[in-house]
């Protein structure tokens, strides 16, 4: 077995806090701390910090007042510090897992599995921490891009890296390396068994790292160059993401132009977009914020034109400008004299306990059109303008009467409080739930059923719901069983719907639902309208019926049909008795032939006689 070796390091090097590295047979690198770093108390109220790892660069850091980060080798108790791990050696096959407190005296170690944002408060004693790594990892390589890996609560942006098995990663694309006359289309898996969540996303395509190495490639599509002077182009991916600062476009794709504020000439206001090369129509050439166009099959050169302008700002809101095509440009900071400018109050900027009062001019000679409105306009003068939102203590206004939102309607009393339960409003009864919202439809309240219309009004009397009848008492309660109504007796089932044309416990109710005292149980019946036939149950029959050896036809209302009868384009003739006719029949001065099933012959020969298309015999 090969012995472990360690080169000697001078005392001066140790005094500077340098580490000695021992290379083991397995290739792992172990940090041997200096003599000084092993001292528990470096100076009065200052203690050493040791952070080690067998793979990658690790450290404890603090944030300085200017936002910079510096490495920490010792610290005073109570100071908040952060741990950092930098992946530098993919060949090791190891990946970060979590931070481990060697001494066990860090009571507030947070986000232990965070690659970059694990924190702790320095205790009154030495701190020793190591980064625990795992061999269950895979190397992930990405063509023209990298990875975003979540450690703890944060995503780390990495180049191709060794990542622990089971970790979720997101791909991100580097547009700077796109081949000439190509544009990103989607990701694909070159090697490895993974499923991409959203292949068309340039920075949010996710997958779970498997127990094998993974290679991700990019599929491109043909594109043409776009040059935007003092601006840039963008387009929307199928998943809704926008690609910014693009220099190329795919023919047929919707593109958008935006002014680049960092290249805009000083003291100049945007005027319009001008196409200097290529054949393309700009849909909103006066918009600096969003000018759409369809990418053609040729290179484009587009320039932003500017005019002299002055600074314009809104304190407590945002600035917009009315465009010649009746659209709006938002977030304007320089405008040309004569432009119509809008100051729009932002709710999130209103101080707590306050509400918008009015706009006032802090700088510039302008006349505000509607200073009391949250959206106020003015004409830009030939000088700088500052408009400021002012506020006043919030006065809660009592909202009384009917109110509504996306959930429904409610009613506030004179004190501005919503009502509940049964309420009589303007002579009409409504019911409101415990949360105040008005109820509709069937409601079971206090053991009785009530029906509330779409407008919430409680219904009474007869109620027709899709051809089914119900009866609601004067107090709105749904009725069941036998009920005398308007001089007639009706029967309502347990669910409230009215019985009709049936027998109820030996009593017959007709088609209108009324109880018939002496019902005819069966056979032929008639009235002033016509004849019908009741079956053995006392119900009238409909359609074709074979009665006493004769065919009859009864309409949907039960009445027997006579004369000519058209059923689905087929003609029949029913005698005055209702009997279906067959054979040759003289009708209205013409002779017709009817087959054995009763249907009329037409445009054919019958026993050497011809009948025309109308069925009449042609002599």
TORKETOR-519002 format. One record per residue (C-alpha): chain; z negated, y negated, x negated. Coordinates in steps of 0.5 Angstrom, whole numbers, plus 500, padded with zeros to 3 digits. Layout:
% residues N
+----+-----+-----+-----+
| ch |  zz |  yy |  xx |
+----+-----+-----+-----+
|  A |   Z |   Y |   X |
...
+----+-----+-----+-----+
END
This chain:
% residues 619
+----+-----+-----+-----+
| ch |  zz |  yy |  xx |
+----+-----+-----+-----+
|  A | 500 | 500 | 500 |
|  A | 502 | 493 | 498 |
|  A | 496 | 489 | 496 |
|  A | 495 | 482 | 499 |
|  A | 495 | 476 | 494 |
|  A | 493 | 469 | 494 |
|  A | 495 | 464 | 489 |
|  A | 490 | 460 | 486 |
|  A | 489 | 453 | 488 |
|  A | 486 | 447 | 484 |
|  A | 479 | 444 | 486 |
|  A | 483 | 437 | 487 |
|  A | 488 | 440 | 492 |
|  A | 482 | 443 | 496 |
|  A | 479 | 436 | 496 |
|  A | 485 | 433 | 500 |
|  A | 484 | 438 | 506 |
|  A | 490 | 443 | 504 |
|  A | 491 | 450 | 506 |
|  A | 492 | 456 | 502 |
|  A | 497 | 461 | 505 |
|  A | 496 | 469 | 505 |
|  A | 502 | 473 | 506 |
|  A | 500 | 480 | 509 |
|  A | 504 | 486 | 510 |
|  A | 507 | 485 | 517 |
|  A | 509 | 478 | 515 |
|  A | 504 | 474 | 519 |
|  A | 502 | 468 | 516 |
|  A | 494 | 466 | 516 |
|  A | 491 | 459 | 514 |
|  A | 485 | 459 | 509 |
|  A | 481 | 453 | 510 |
|  A | 479 | 449 | 505 |
|  A | 472 | 448 | 502 |
|  A | 471 | 442 | 506 |
|  A | 474 | 444 | 512 |
|  A | 469 | 450 | 513 |
|  A | 463 | 445 | 512 |
|  A | 460 | 444 | 519 |
|  A | 457 | 437 | 518 |
|  A | 462 | 432 | 514 |
|  A | 458 | 426 | 515 |
|  A | 453 | 423 | 519 |
|  A | 455 | 425 | 527 |
|  A | 461 | 428 | 524 |
|  A | 463 | 435 | 525 |
|  A | 469 | 439 | 522 |
|  A | 475 | 442 | 526 |
|  A | 479 | 448 | 524 |
|  A | 485 | 450 | 528 |
|  A | 489 | 456 | 526 |
|  A | 495 | 461 | 528 |
|  A | 498 | 466 | 525 |
|  A | 505 | 463 | 527 |
|  A | 507 | 456 | 528 |
|  A | 504 | 449 | 526 |
|  A | 498 | 448 | 530 |
|  A | 493 | 442 | 530 |
|  A | 488 | 438 | 534 |
|  A | 490 | 431 | 535 |
|  A | 487 | 424 | 538 |
|  A | 491 | 418 | 542 |
|  A | 491 | 412 | 538 |
|  A | 490 | 405 | 542 |
|  A | 498 | 404 | 541 |
|  A | 500 | 411 | 544 |
|  A | 501 | 414 | 537 |
|  A | 498 | 421 | 536 |
|  A | 495 | 423 | 529 |
|  A | 492 | 429 | 527 |
|  A | 484 | 430 | 527 |
|  A | 480 | 434 | 522 |
|  A | 474 | 432 | 524 |
|  A | 471 | 428 | 530 |
|  A | 464 | 425 | 533 |
|  A | 461 | 428 | 539 |
|  A | 464 | 426 | 545 |
|  A | 471 | 424 | 543 |
|  A | 476 | 427 | 547 |
|  A | 482 | 431 | 543 |
|  A | 488 | 435 | 545 |
|  A | 491 | 441 | 542 |
|  A | 498 | 442 | 540 |
|  A | 502 | 448 | 538 |
|  A | 509 | 448 | 535 |
|  A | 514 | 454 | 535 |
|  A | 518 | 454 | 528 |
|  A | 519 | 461 | 527 |
|  A | 523 | 465 | 532 |
|  A | 524 | 471 | 527 |
|  A | 516 | 473 | 527 |
|  A | 517 | 476 | 534 |
|  A | 511 | 472 | 537 |
|  A | 510 | 467 | 542 |
|  A | 504 | 463 | 544 |
|  A | 499 | 466 | 549 |
|  A | 493 | 461 | 550 |
|  A | 488 | 458 | 546 |
|  A | 481 | 461 | 544 |
|  A | 474 | 458 | 542 |
|  A | 472 | 462 | 536 |
|  A | 465 | 459 | 537 |
|  A | 464 | 459 | 544 |
|  A | 461 | 452 | 544 |
|  A | 467 | 448 | 548 |
|  A | 464 | 447 | 555 |
|  A | 470 | 443 | 558 |
|  A | 476 | 447 | 554 |
|  A | 482 | 445 | 559 |
|  A | 489 | 448 | 560 |
|  A | 487 | 454 | 555 |
|  A | 494 | 456 | 556 |
|  A | 498 | 450 | 555 |
|  A | 502 | 450 | 549 |
|  A | 501 | 442 | 548 |
|  A | 496 | 439 | 553 |
|  A | 490 | 443 | 552 |
|  A | 484 | 438 | 551 |
|  A | 476 | 439 | 550 |
|  A | 471 | 434 | 548 |
|  A | 468 | 434 | 541 |
|  A | 461 | 437 | 541 |
|  A | 455 | 436 | 536 |
|  A | 457 | 442 | 532 |
|  A | 463 | 445 | 528 |
|  A | 469 | 447 | 532 |
|  A | 473 | 453 | 531 |
|  A | 480 | 455 | 535 |
|  A | 485 | 459 | 534 |
|  A | 492 | 460 | 538 |
|  A | 492 | 467 | 541 |
|  A | 500 | 470 | 540 |
|  A | 503 | 476 | 544 |
|  A | 508 | 481 | 541 |
|  A | 511 | 481 | 548 |
|  A | 516 | 476 | 547 |
|  A | 523 | 475 | 547 |
|  A | 528 | 470 | 543 |
|  A | 532 | 466 | 548 |
|  A | 538 | 462 | 546 |
|  A | 542 | 457 | 550 |
|  A | 549 | 455 | 548 |
|  A | 549 | 447 | 548 |
|  A | 542 | 446 | 551 |
|  A | 535 | 449 | 551 |
|  A | 529 | 451 | 555 |
|  A | 523 | 448 | 559 |
|  A | 517 | 452 | 559 |
|  A | 511 | 451 | 563 |
|  A | 505 | 452 | 559 |
|  A | 499 | 450 | 563 |
|  A | 500 | 445 | 568 |
|  A | 506 | 442 | 563 |
|  A | 513 | 443 | 562 |
|  A | 515 | 443 | 554 |
|  A | 522 | 442 | 552 |
|  A | 524 | 447 | 547 |
|  A | 530 | 449 | 543 |
|  A | 532 | 456 | 543 |
|  A | 525 | 459 | 542 |
|  A | 521 | 466 | 542 |
|  A | 518 | 466 | 549 |
|  A | 513 | 471 | 552 |
|  A | 515 | 476 | 557 |
|  A | 514 | 474 | 564 |
|  A | 514 | 466 | 563 |
|  A | 519 | 462 | 567 |
|  A | 523 | 458 | 564 |
|  A | 528 | 452 | 566 |
|  A | 535 | 451 | 562 |
|  A | 537 | 444 | 560 |
|  A | 544 | 442 | 558 |
|  A | 546 | 437 | 553 |
|  A | 552 | 433 | 555 |
|  A | 553 | 430 | 548 |
|  A | 556 | 437 | 545 |
|  A | 561 | 438 | 551 |
|  A | 568 | 440 | 549 |
|  A | 574 | 435 | 549 |
|  A | 577 | 435 | 556 |
|  A | 572 | 439 | 559 |
|  A | 566 | 439 | 564 |
|  A | 560 | 443 | 565 |
|  A | 561 | 448 | 571 |
|  A | 555 | 453 | 571 |
|  A | 551 | 457 | 567 |
|  A | 552 | 465 | 566 |
|  A | 548 | 470 | 562 |
|  A | 552 | 473 | 556 |
|  A | 546 | 478 | 554 |
|  A | 540 | 480 | 557 |
|  A | 538 | 482 | 564 |
|  A | 536 | 476 | 568 |
|  A | 537 | 473 | 575 |
|  A | 539 | 465 | 575 |
|  A | 536 | 461 | 580 |
|  A | 541 | 456 | 581 |
|  A | 547 | 456 | 576 |
|  A | 550 | 450 | 577 |
|  A | 544 | 446 | 576 |
|  A | 544 | 442 | 569 |
|  A | 536 | 442 | 568 |
|  A | 533 | 446 | 573 |
|  A | 536 | 453 | 573 |
|  A | 530 | 458 | 572 |
|  A | 529 | 465 | 570 |
|  A | 523 | 470 | 568 |
|  A | 524 | 472 | 561 |
|  A | 525 | 479 | 561 |
|  A | 522 | 484 | 555 |
|  A | 529 | 483 | 551 |
|  A | 533 | 478 | 548 |
|  A | 537 | 473 | 552 |
|  A | 543 | 469 | 551 |
|  A | 545 | 464 | 556 |
|  A | 552 | 461 | 556 |
|  A | 556 | 455 | 559 |
|  A | 562 | 456 | 564 |
|  A | 566 | 449 | 563 |
|  A | 572 | 446 | 568 |
|  A | 578 | 442 | 566 |
|  A | 576 | 435 | 566 |
|  A | 579 | 428 | 564 |
|  A | 576 | 422 | 560 |
|  A | 573 | 416 | 563 |
|  A | 571 | 410 | 559 |
|  A | 567 | 405 | 563 |
|  A | 566 | 398 | 559 |
|  A | 559 | 396 | 560 |
|  A | 557 | 401 | 565 |
|  A | 558 | 409 | 566 |
|  A | 560 | 414 | 571 |
|  A | 556 | 419 | 574 |
|  A | 557 | 425 | 579 |
|  A | 554 | 430 | 584 |
|  A | 553 | 437 | 583 |
|  A | 553 | 442 | 588 |
|  A | 546 | 443 | 588 |
|  A | 545 | 435 | 589 |
|  A | 543 | 433 | 582 |
|  A | 547 | 427 | 579 |
|  A | 550 | 427 | 572 |
|  A | 549 | 421 | 569 |
|  A | 552 | 417 | 563 |
|  A | 558 | 422 | 564 |
|  A | 565 | 421 | 560 |
|  A | 569 | 425 | 564 |
|  A | 571 | 428 | 571 |
|  A | 574 | 433 | 574 |
|  A | 580 | 432 | 579 |
|  A | 578 | 431 | 586 |
|  A | 571 | 430 | 585 |
|  A | 567 | 424 | 588 |
|  A | 565 | 420 | 582 |
|  A | 560 | 413 | 582 |
|  A | 560 | 407 | 578 |
|  A | 554 | 404 | 575 |
|  A | 553 | 398 | 571 |
|  A | 549 | 399 | 564 |
|  A | 544 | 393 | 564 |
|  A | 543 | 394 | 557 |
|  A | 550 | 393 | 555 |
|  A | 551 | 387 | 560 |
|  A | 553 | 380 | 557 |
|  A | 547 | 376 | 557 |
|  A | 546 | 371 | 562 |
|  A | 552 | 374 | 566 |
|  A | 552 | 377 | 573 |
|  A | 556 | 383 | 575 |
|  A | 562 | 381 | 579 |
|  A | 567 | 387 | 581 |
|  A | 570 | 393 | 578 |
|  A | 577 | 393 | 575 |
|  A | 581 | 399 | 573 |
|  A | 585 | 398 | 567 |
|  A | 588 | 405 | 566 |
|  A | 590 | 410 | 571 |
|  A | 591 | 410 | 578 |
|  A | 585 | 410 | 583 |
|  A | 582 | 407 | 589 |
|  A | 575 | 404 | 588 |
|  A | 571 | 405 | 595 |
|  A | 566 | 399 | 593 |
|  A | 569 | 395 | 587 |
|  A | 563 | 390 | 588 |
|  A | 557 | 394 | 588 |
|  A | 554 | 395 | 581 |
|  A | 549 | 400 | 583 |
|  A | 554 | 405 | 587 |
|  A | 562 | 404 | 587 |
|  A | 565 | 411 | 589 |
|  A | 572 | 414 | 587 |
|  A | 575 | 420 | 587 |
|  A | 577 | 423 | 580 |
|  A | 585 | 423 | 579 |
|  A | 588 | 428 | 574 |
|  A | 589 | 423 | 569 |
|  A | 585 | 419 | 564 |
|  A | 581 | 413 | 567 |
|  A | 579 | 406 | 564 |
|  A | 575 | 402 | 568 |
|  A | 571 | 395 | 566 |
|  A | 566 | 391 | 569 |
|  A | 567 | 384 | 570 |
|  A | 562 | 378 | 570 |
|  A | 561 | 371 | 572 |
|  A | 555 | 366 | 569 |
|  A | 549 | 367 | 573 |
|  A | 541 | 366 | 573 |
|  A | 535 | 370 | 573 |
|  A | 532 | 372 | 580 |
|  A | 526 | 376 | 581 |
|  A | 521 | 378 | 587 |
|  A | 514 | 379 | 586 |
|  A | 511 | 384 | 590 |
|  A | 518 | 387 | 592 |
|  A | 525 | 388 | 590 |
|  A | 532 | 384 | 590 |
|  A | 538 | 386 | 593 |
|  A | 545 | 382 | 594 |
|  A | 550 | 382 | 600 |
|  A | 557 | 384 | 598 |
|  A | 563 | 382 | 600 |
|  A | 565 | 389 | 604 |
|  A | 558 | 388 | 608 |
|  A | 554 | 393 | 603 |
|  A | 548 | 391 | 599 |
|  A | 547 | 392 | 591 |
|  A | 539 | 393 | 590 |
|  A | 535 | 391 | 584 |
|  A | 539 | 385 | 582 |
|  A | 536 | 381 | 576 |
|  A | 541 | 376 | 575 |
|  A | 546 | 373 | 581 |
|  A | 551 | 368 | 581 |
|  A | 550 | 361 | 585 |
|  A | 552 | 362 | 592 |
|  A | 550 | 369 | 592 |
|  A | 546 | 371 | 599 |
|  A | 540 | 374 | 596 |
|  A | 535 | 378 | 600 |
|  A | 527 | 379 | 598 |
|  A | 525 | 386 | 601 |
|  A | 517 | 387 | 601 |
|  A | 515 | 394 | 598 |
|  A | 509 | 397 | 602 |
|  A | 506 | 400 | 596 |
|  A | 505 | 394 | 592 |
|  A | 501 | 391 | 598 |
|  A | 494 | 390 | 596 |
|  A | 489 | 395 | 599 |
|  A | 486 | 391 | 605 |
|  A | 491 | 386 | 606 |
|  A | 498 | 385 | 609 |
|  A | 504 | 381 | 608 |
|  A | 503 | 374 | 610 |
|  A | 510 | 370 | 608 |
|  A | 514 | 369 | 602 |
|  A | 514 | 363 | 598 |
|  A | 518 | 360 | 592 |
|  A | 515 | 360 | 586 |
|  A | 521 | 357 | 582 |
|  A | 527 | 354 | 583 |
|  A | 530 | 350 | 589 |
|  A | 532 | 355 | 595 |
|  A | 531 | 355 | 602 |
|  A | 528 | 361 | 605 |
|  A | 531 | 363 | 611 |
|  A | 526 | 367 | 614 |
|  A | 519 | 367 | 610 |
|  A | 515 | 370 | 615 |
|  A | 519 | 377 | 615 |
|  A | 519 | 382 | 610 |
|  A | 526 | 382 | 609 |
|  A | 528 | 375 | 607 |
|  A | 534 | 372 | 605 |
|  A | 537 | 366 | 601 |
|  A | 543 | 363 | 597 |
|  A | 542 | 363 | 590 |
|  A | 542 | 356 | 587 |
|  A | 545 | 354 | 580 |
|  A | 538 | 356 | 576 |
|  A | 533 | 361 | 576 |
|  A | 529 | 363 | 582 |
|  A | 522 | 367 | 583 |
|  A | 520 | 369 | 590 |
|  A | 513 | 371 | 591 |
|  A | 510 | 375 | 597 |
|  A | 503 | 373 | 599 |
|  A | 498 | 377 | 603 |
|  A | 492 | 376 | 608 |
|  A | 487 | 380 | 610 |
|  A | 489 | 386 | 614 |
|  A | 488 | 385 | 622 |
|  A | 488 | 391 | 625 |
|  A | 492 | 390 | 632 |
|  A | 490 | 394 | 638 |
|  A | 495 | 398 | 640 |
|  A | 495 | 399 | 648 |
|  A | 499 | 402 | 653 |
|  A | 504 | 408 | 651 |
|  A | 505 | 410 | 644 |
|  A | 510 | 415 | 641 |
|  A | 511 | 418 | 634 |
|  A | 516 | 424 | 632 |
|  A | 510 | 429 | 635 |
|  A | 510 | 426 | 642 |
|  A | 507 | 420 | 646 |
|  A | 500 | 418 | 648 |
|  A | 496 | 413 | 652 |
|  A | 491 | 408 | 649 |
|  A | 486 | 404 | 653 |
|  A | 484 | 397 | 653 |
|  A | 480 | 398 | 647 |
|  A | 486 | 401 | 643 |
|  A | 483 | 408 | 643 |
|  A | 487 | 414 | 646 |
|  A | 485 | 418 | 652 |
|  A | 485 | 425 | 653 |
|  A | 484 | 430 | 659 |
|  A | 487 | 428 | 666 |
|  A | 489 | 420 | 667 |
|  A | 492 | 416 | 673 |
|  A | 496 | 411 | 670 |
|  A | 500 | 406 | 675 |
|  A | 499 | 411 | 681 |
|  A | 501 | 417 | 677 |
|  A | 497 | 423 | 674 |
|  A | 498 | 425 | 667 |
|  A | 495 | 430 | 662 |
|  A | 493 | 429 | 655 |
|  A | 490 | 434 | 650 |
|  A | 484 | 433 | 646 |
|  A | 488 | 430 | 640 |
|  A | 491 | 425 | 645 |
|  A | 498 | 427 | 646 |
|  A | 501 | 428 | 653 |
|  A | 503 | 435 | 655 |
|  A | 509 | 437 | 659 |
|  A | 511 | 444 | 662 |
|  A | 507 | 449 | 665 |
|  A | 499 | 448 | 663 |
|  A | 493 | 452 | 665 |
|  A | 487 | 447 | 666 |
|  A | 481 | 449 | 669 |
|  A | 483 | 456 | 671 |
|  A | 489 | 453 | 675 |
|  A | 497 | 452 | 673 |
|  A | 500 | 445 | 673 |
|  A | 507 | 443 | 672 |
|  A | 508 | 437 | 668 |
|  A | 515 | 434 | 668 |
|  A | 519 | 432 | 662 |
|  A | 516 | 425 | 663 |
|  A | 509 | 428 | 663 |
|  A | 508 | 426 | 671 |
|  A | 504 | 432 | 675 |
|  A | 509 | 435 | 680 |
|  A | 507 | 436 | 687 |
|  A | 510 | 440 | 693 |
|  A | 516 | 444 | 692 |
|  A | 519 | 445 | 685 |
|  A | 525 | 448 | 684 |
|  A | 526 | 451 | 676 |
|  A | 533 | 454 | 675 |
|  A | 534 | 456 | 682 |
|  A | 527 | 459 | 683 |
|  A | 522 | 456 | 687 |
|  A | 514 | 454 | 687 |
|  A | 510 | 450 | 691 |
|  A | 504 | 446 | 688 |
|  A | 498 | 443 | 692 |
|  A | 497 | 436 | 693 |
|  A | 492 | 436 | 687 |
|  A | 498 | 439 | 683 |
|  A | 495 | 446 | 683 |
|  A | 500 | 452 | 683 |
|  A | 500 | 456 | 690 |
|  A | 500 | 464 | 690 |
|  A | 500 | 469 | 696 |
|  A | 501 | 467 | 703 |
|  A | 501 | 459 | 704 |
|  A | 503 | 455 | 711 |
|  A | 508 | 450 | 709 |
|  A | 511 | 445 | 714 |
|  A | 510 | 450 | 720 |
|  A | 512 | 456 | 716 |
|  A | 509 | 461 | 712 |
|  A | 511 | 463 | 705 |
|  A | 509 | 468 | 700 |
|  A | 508 | 466 | 692 |
|  A | 507 | 472 | 687 |
|  A | 502 | 472 | 682 |
|  A | 506 | 468 | 677 |
|  A | 508 | 463 | 683 |
|  A | 515 | 464 | 684 |
|  A | 517 | 464 | 692 |
|  A | 519 | 471 | 695 |
|  A | 525 | 471 | 699 |
|  A | 530 | 476 | 703 |
|  A | 525 | 481 | 702 |
|  A | 519 | 485 | 705 |
|  A | 512 | 483 | 703 |
|  A | 506 | 488 | 706 |
|  A | 510 | 490 | 712 |
|  A | 512 | 482 | 713 |
|  A | 519 | 480 | 712 |
|  A | 521 | 473 | 709 |
|  A | 528 | 471 | 710 |
|  A | 533 | 468 | 704 |
|  A | 529 | 461 | 705 |
|  A | 523 | 465 | 704 |
|  A | 520 | 463 | 711 |
|  A | 516 | 469 | 714 |
|  A | 520 | 472 | 720 |
|  A | 516 | 474 | 726 |
|  A | 521 | 479 | 729 |
|  A | 526 | 481 | 723 |
|  A | 532 | 486 | 724 |
|  A | 531 | 491 | 720 |
|  A | 538 | 494 | 719 |
|  A | 545 | 494 | 722 |
|  A | 550 | 488 | 724 |
|  A | 547 | 481 | 726 |
|  A | 551 | 475 | 728 |
|  A | 549 | 468 | 729 |
|  A | 554 | 461 | 730 |
|  A | 557 | 462 | 723 |
|  A | 559 | 469 | 723 |
|  A | 557 | 476 | 722 |
|  A | 553 | 480 | 717 |
|  A | 550 | 487 | 716 |
|  A | 543 | 489 | 714 |
|  A | 541 | 495 | 710 |
|  A | 536 | 499 | 711 |
|  A | 531 | 495 | 708 |
|  A | 533 | 489 | 712 |
|  A | 537 | 485 | 706 |
|  A | 544 | 483 | 708 |
|  A | 549 | 486 | 704 |
|  A | 555 | 483 | 699 |
|  A | 562 | 485 | 697 |
|  A | 566 | 491 | 699 |
|  A | 562 | 496 | 704 |
|  A | 564 | 502 | 707 |
|  A | 561 | 502 | 714 |
|  A | 563 | 507 | 720 |
|  A | 569 | 509 | 716 |
|  A | 572 | 502 | 715 |
|  A | 572 | 498 | 709 |
|  A | 569 | 491 | 710 |
|  A | 568 | 485 | 705 |
|  A | 562 | 481 | 705 |
|  A | 561 | 474 | 701 |
|  A | 556 | 472 | 697 |
|  A | 552 | 469 | 702 |
|  A | 553 | 476 | 706 |
|  A | 558 | 473 | 712 |
|  A | 563 | 478 | 713 |
|  A | 570 | 476 | 711 |
|  A | 576 | 476 | 716 |
|  A | 584 | 474 | 715 |
|  A | 587 | 473 | 708 |
|  A | 582 | 475 | 702 |
|  A | 584 | 473 | 695 |
|  A | 580 | 477 | 690 |
|  A | 581 | 476 | 682 |
|  A | 589 | 474 | 684 |
|  A | 590 | 481 | 688 |
|  A | 591 | 479 | 696 |
|  A | 588 | 483 | 702 |
|  A | 588 | 482 | 709 |
|  A | 582 | 483 | 714 |
|  A | 583 | 484 | 721 |
|  A | 579 | 479 | 726 |
|  A | 574 | 485 | 726 |
|  A | 573 | 485 | 719 |
|  A | 576 | 491 | 718 |
|  A | 581 | 492 | 711 |
|  A | 588 | 493 | 713 |
|  A | 593 | 498 | 710 |
|  A | 600 | 500 | 711 |
|  A | 605 | 495 | 715 |
|  A | 602 | 489 | 718 |
|  A | 606 | 483 | 722 |
|  A | 602 | 477 | 720 |
|  A | 604 | 470 | 722 |
|  A | 611 | 472 | 724 |
|  A | 612 | 476 | 717 |
|  A | 611 | 483 | 715 |
|  A | 607 | 485 | 709 |
|  A | 605 | 492 | 706 |
|  A | 598 | 494 | 704 |
|  A | 597 | 500 | 700 |
|  A | 591 | 505 | 701 |
|  A | 586 | 501 | 697 |
|  A | 588 | 495 | 701 |
|  A | 591 | 491 | 696 |
|  A | 598 | 487 | 698 |
|  A | 605 | 490 | 695 |
|  A | 609 | 484 | 692 |
|  A | 616 | 484 | 689 |
|  A | 618 | 491 | 690 |
|  A | 621 | 496 | 694 |
|  A | 617 | 500 | 700 |
|  A | 621 | 506 | 703 |
|  A | 627 | 503 | 702 |
|  A | 625 | 496 | 704 |
|  A | 624 | 490 | 699 |
|  A | 618 | 485 | 699 |
|  A | 618 | 479 | 696 |
|  A | 613 | 476 | 691 |
|  A | 609 | 473 | 697 |
|  A | 609 | 480 | 699 |
|  A | 613 | 478 | 706 |
|  A | 619 | 484 | 708 |
|  A | 626 | 481 | 706 |
|  A | 630 | 483 | 712 |
+----+-----+-----+-----+
END
